[in-house]
């Protein structure tokens, strides 16, 4: 059964990494897959949430720090070392490794975990942003097998894990918001 699942994973990897390969996608996916290219956008969005988003924006901005810290440490420090899956760019001689290949492990994808955790966390607090956040997280996750550094199953499991983390942290953030809302209402009634 494991061999069958791996063959499906491998076929999907080759479809994404080879069949879909073209110069336009090469430029697009190598651009969006690099987290350093997102730093300025992250800082601007964090500041907008914190300074212009009211109480829920402040809760979201502070919560985002905890979401990313938790999701990244859980995945990078624990899960990847537990599973020790070799990246396709290291395991397959014909993988198109558009950005080179690191020696770190592949499963689950940190890009998948972190981007879906923060996307779900924010869309639950700001529902109008749902599709922008989920499509962005999906494109970033898809970029990983495209550039040759993850198998599709790395992305799928990472996205599901990130979804769960983002959802749980959003429940906590919404409870904190409700707590402050009740305090304000009680204060106004007195």
N, C-alpha and C positions, 0 to 999 in steps of 0.2 A: 504493500500500500504506500509506503514512504517513497519508493522509487517512482510509482505512478504520479504521486503528488509533485515530486521533484521534476518529473518530465513535463508536467503542465506548467509549473513555475518557469522552467527553462524555456519552453516554447513561447510563453508570453514575454519573457525577458528578451528573447531574440527578436520577437515581433516589434517590441518597443525600441530596443537598442539598435537593430539593424534595418528592419523593414521600414520603419517610420523615419529613419535617419535622412536628413536633408539639410542644406546650408542654413535655411531660415530657422528651423527648429534648433539646429546646433547653437546658433547665436542666442536665441530666446531662452532655451533651457539652461545653457551654461550661465547666462546672466541671472536668471531667477533662482537657481539652485544655490548660489553663493550667498550665505547669510550676511556676509560683510556688505553686500549690495543693499541690504534692507535696513542697516543700522539707523540711517538718518530718518527713514520713514517710521521706524519703531519709536524713535525718540520724539518725533513730531506728534505721532498719534498718542503716545503716552502722555505728553504734555497737554494735548487737547482734552483727553479724558480727565486728567487730574485738575486742570485749571478751568475748563469750560463745561465739564460734564456734571456739575452739581455733586450732590452726595454720592449718587450711584457711580459717577465718573471717578471720584476719589477712591471708592471701594474697589472699583474695577482696576484702576491703575496700581494700587497697592497689592490687590489680589493677583494681578498679572505677574508680579515679581515672584510670588509664592508658587504660582502655577508652573512657570517656566523652571524655577529652581527645582521643584519637586519632580516634574516630568523628566527633565534632563538628567538629574542625578539618579533617579530610579532606573532609567533606561541605560545611560552611558556607564554608570558605575556598577550597576547590579546585573541587569538583564543581558546586556551584550556579553559580559564576562561569564555569565552563566551558560549561555547557548554557544558562544564561540564559533559562530558561523563565518566562514571566510567570504569576503566580498567577491562578487562575480568577476570584477576586474583583476583580482588576484587568482581566482580559481579557473577562469576560462581564458585561454590564450587568444581567442578571437573577439573578446568583448571590446566594444568601442569605448575606451576610457577617455572621454573628452577632457577631463580635468586632472588626469593622473589618478593614482590610487593610493590610499593610505593603508597602513597595516592594521588599523582598528577593525573590529568585528562589524558584521553587517546586520544582525538580527536582534531586535527589531530596529527599524530606521528611526534615528533620532529626529530627522527632519519630519517624518510622519507623526511621531509622538508629540513633539513640541508644537508643530504648526496646527495640528488638529486640537490639541489641548487648549491652546490660546484662542483658536477660532471658535470652538464650542463655548468656552468660558465667556467670551465677549458677545457672541450672538445671543446667548441666554440672557445677558444683561441688557443688550441693545438689539432686540429682535429685528429691527429694520435693516441691520447690517448682515443678516444671516447669509444671504447668497454671496455677497462680496467676500465675506470671510471664508466660507466653505469652498468656493471656487478657487480662491487664492491658495488655501491650504492644499487643495487637490492638485493644482498645477505644480506647486512646489514639490509635493510628494511624487507626482508623476515624473518630474525632472530627474529623480534619482536613478531609476532604471534606465532612463534615456541616456544619461551621461555615463552609465556603466558601473555605478558604485553600489547598487542594491538590486536584489531580486524583487519581483512584484509582491511576493508574500511578506517580505520585510516591510514593505510600505503598507500593505493591508493590515497586518498585525499592529504596526506602529500607529496607523490611523485609528483603529478600533481602541487601542490602549489610550491614545491621546483623547479620543472622544469621551471615554469613561472618566479620565482625570479631569478634563474640562467641565464635564457635567457635574461631578461631585464638588469641585471647587465653586461652581456657579451656585449650587444649592446653598453652600456656606455663605457666599457673598449676598445672596438674596435674603437669607435669614438675618444677616447683619443689617442690611438695609431695612428690613421689617422692624427689627429691634429699635433702630433710631427713629423710624417713622412713628412707632407706638409711643416712644418717649416724647416726641414733639407734640403728638395729639394729646397725651396726658398732661403735658405742661400747659398747653393752650386751654385745656378744660379747667385748670385750676385758676 
